[in-house]
Amino acid sequence: MNALENQVAIITGAGSGIGAATAIRFADEDGAVVLVGRTREQLDRVAQRIGRPDRVAIVPGDVTQPSTAEGAVRAADERWSRLDVLVSNAATFNPVAFPDKSANEWREMLDTILMGAFRFAREACRLMIAKKIPGRIVNVTSIHGTQAEAAASSYGAAKAAVNQFTRCLAVELAQYGIRANAVAPGFVDTPMSVVDGVNELDTPRFQELYVKHRRIPMARAARPEEIASVILFLASEASSYVNGHVLVVDGGLTCTF
Ligand SMILES: NC(=O)c1ccc[n+]([C@@H]2O[C@H](COP(=O)([O-])OP(=O)(O)OC[C@H]3O[C@@H](n4cnc5c(N)ncnc54)[C@H](O)[C@@H]3O)[C@@H](O)[C@H]2O)c1
């Protein structure tokens, strides 16, 4: 039996990178997936790669809008009458040095990352509880949630908040049989690595510090599929006693100093 047979998952930010890899991996494990993201064309392309229209629903929308979370949960309920897994993955990264960061930039970051995770978790667990489904919530955070880097204050603060939100969910939802965990990636080769048209992974700084001098002991960034397989672990029965955990997936980066 495949890990997600007869199961239904919502994945936010599913149009690219880790979200797209997760959707494809979940479908490979026989799960049905509700793809959420801002750009319908991107979601359509991921659906085409999955190639199983009977297992895919598309919900274009912004996670800052409460109607997007409501619509995604409704889509799962109307189409398959259940929801087993939520992967809150949508985020943006916009490096701006402090104190130049505006209050609006902070609000937008928190609205997408923290409030987005809140909106989806609330709608998802309402349906899971009503249907008595032992669901799983997986929030994709970042090593920025524990490690500090210049120009990333709003992103780091938002990711740290989601780590703690995840632990709170784990404590509160265990009585319903629902587990909540987070995955905290290090560097991953996705569109998010491209800032102002430059792929951070191709810069001399990254190659010198993280690869040549092995600040990442594995001397490379992750492929999105390597994060997706860890999300699958936390979304499946294989992790049945893991709850409230933030699983760092960084090739050993945060072990060094
Ligand atoms: N790439 C990395 O190095 C890295 C490292 C650590 C953590 N992460 C985290 O992994 C997750 C996935 O990022 P990725 O690396 O795949 O990058 P990505 O840019 O490919 O994926 C993010 C997706 O979220 C979507 N999105 C952004 N804001 C949204 C909004 N308001 N509403 C709906 N969709 C929205 C984007 O359109 C995009 O498809 C993010 O939570 C990110 O913070 C990435």
The ligand as an SDF file (V2000), in Angstrom:
LIG
                    3D

 44 48  0  0  0  0  0  0  0  0999 V2000
   14.4500   27.6630   -1.1730 N   0  0  0  0  0  0  0  0  0  0  0  0
   15.0290   27.6790    0.0080 C   0  0  0  0  0  0  0  0  0  0  0  0
   16.2700   27.7770    0.0980 O   0  0  0  0  0  0  0  0  0  0  0  0
   14.2140   27.5690    1.2680 C   0  0  0  0  0  0  0  0  0  0  0  0
   14.9070   27.4360    2.4820 C   0  0  0  0  0  0  0  0  0  0  0  0
   14.1960   27.3140    3.6560 C   0  0  0  0  0  0  0  0  0  0  0  0
   12.8220   27.3370    3.6330 C   0  0  0  0  0  0  0  0  0  0  0  0
   12.1650   27.4710    2.4490 N   0  0  0  0  0  0  0  0  0  0  0  0
   10.7020   27.4870    2.5050 C   0  0  0  0  0  0  0  0  0  0  0  0
   10.1850   26.5200    1.6270 O   0  0  0  0  0  0  0  0  0  0  0  0
    8.8620   26.9180    1.2430 C   0  0  0  0  0  0  0  0  0  0  0  0
    8.7210   26.7780   -0.2620 C   0  0  0  0  0  0  0  0  0  0  0  0
    9.5840   27.6890   -0.8960 O   0  0  0  0  0  0  0  0  0  0  0  0
   10.3910   27.2990   -2.2110 P   0  0  0  0  0  0  0  0  0  0  0  0
   11.8080   27.2810   -1.8530 O   0  0  0  0  0  0  0  0  0  0  0  0
    9.7890   26.1230   -2.8320 O   0  0  0  0  0  0  0  0  0  0  0  0
   10.2000   28.6140   -3.0920 O   0  0  0  0  0  0  0  0  0  0  0  0
    9.1380   28.9810   -4.2200 P   0  0  0  0  0  0  0  0  0  0  0  0
    9.2170   30.4330   -4.3840 O   0  0  0  0  0  0  0  0  0  0  0  0
    9.3520   28.1030   -5.4000 O   0  0  0  0  0  0  0  0  0  0  0  0
    7.7520   28.5350   -3.5580 O   0  0  0  0  0  0  0  0  0  0  0  0
    6.9260   29.3590   -2.8030 C   0  0  0  0  0  0  0  0  0  0  0  0
    5.5560   29.3110   -3.4120 C   0  0  0  0  0  0  0  0  0  0  0  0
    4.6410   30.0180   -2.5750 O   0  0  0  0  0  0  0  0  0  0  0  0
    3.8360   30.8170   -3.4060 C   0  0  0  0  0  0  0  0  0  0  0  0
    3.3430   31.9520   -2.6360 N   0  0  0  0  0  0  0  0  0  0  0  0
    4.0650   32.9550   -2.1120 C   0  0  0  0  0  0  0  0  0  0  0  0
    3.2740   33.8230   -1.4860 N   0  0  0  0  0  0  0  0  0  0  0  0
    2.0150   33.3550   -1.6270 C   0  0  0  0  0  0  0  0  0  0  0  0
    0.7570   33.8230   -1.2130 C   0  0  0  0  0  0  0  0  0  0  0  0
    0.6360   34.9650   -0.5160 N   0  0  0  0  0  0  0  0  0  0  0  0
   -0.3420   33.1000   -1.5200 N   0  0  0  0  0  0  0  0  0  0  0  0
   -0.2230   31.9550   -2.2280 C   0  0  0  0  0  0  0  0  0  0  0  0
    0.9430   31.4660   -2.6640 N   0  0  0  0  0  0  0  0  0  0  0  0
    2.0510   32.1610   -2.3510 C   0  0  0  0  0  0  0  0  0  0  0  0
    4.7320   31.2530   -4.5420 C   0  0  0  0  0  0  0  0  0  0  0  0
    3.9880   31.6870   -5.6610 O   0  0  0  0  0  0  0  0  0  0  0  0
    5.5220   29.9700   -4.7890 C   0  0  0  0  0  0  0  0  0  0  0  0
    4.8650   29.1240   -5.7160 O   0  0  0  0  0  0  0  0  0  0  0  0
    8.6730   28.3330    1.7550 C   0  0  0  0  0  0  0  0  0  0  0  0
    7.9180   28.2790    2.9470 O   0  0  0  0  0  0  0  0  0  0  0  0
   10.0870   28.7840    2.0550 C   0  0  0  0  0  0  0  0  0  0  0  0
   10.1140   29.7830    3.0380 O   0  0  0  0  0  0  0  0  0  0  0  0
   12.8230   27.5770    1.2570 C   0  0  0  0  0  0  0  0  0  0  0  0
  1  2  1  0
  2  3  2  0
  2  4  1  0
  4  5  1  0
  4 44  2  0
  5  6  2  0
  6  7  1  0
  7  8  2  0
  8  9  1  0
  8 44  1  0
  9 10  1  0
  9 42  1  0
 10 11  1  0
 11 12  1  0
 11 40  1  0
 12 13  1  0
 13 14  1  0
 14 15  2  0
 14 16  1  0
 14 17  1  0
 17 18  1  0
 18 19  2  0
 18 20  1  0
 18 21  1  0
 21 22  1  0
 22 23  1  0
 23 24  1  0
 23 38  1  0
 24 25  1  0
 25 26  1  0
 25 36  1  0
 26 27  1  0
 26 35  1  0
 27 28  2  0
 28 29  1  0
 29 30  1  0
 29 35  2  0
 30 31  1  0
 30 32  2  0
 32 33  1  0
 33 34  2  0
 34 35  1  0
 36 37  1  0
 36 38  1  0
 38 39  1  0
 40 41  1  0
 40 42  1  0
 42 43  1  0
M  CHG  2   8   1  16  -1
M  END
$$$$
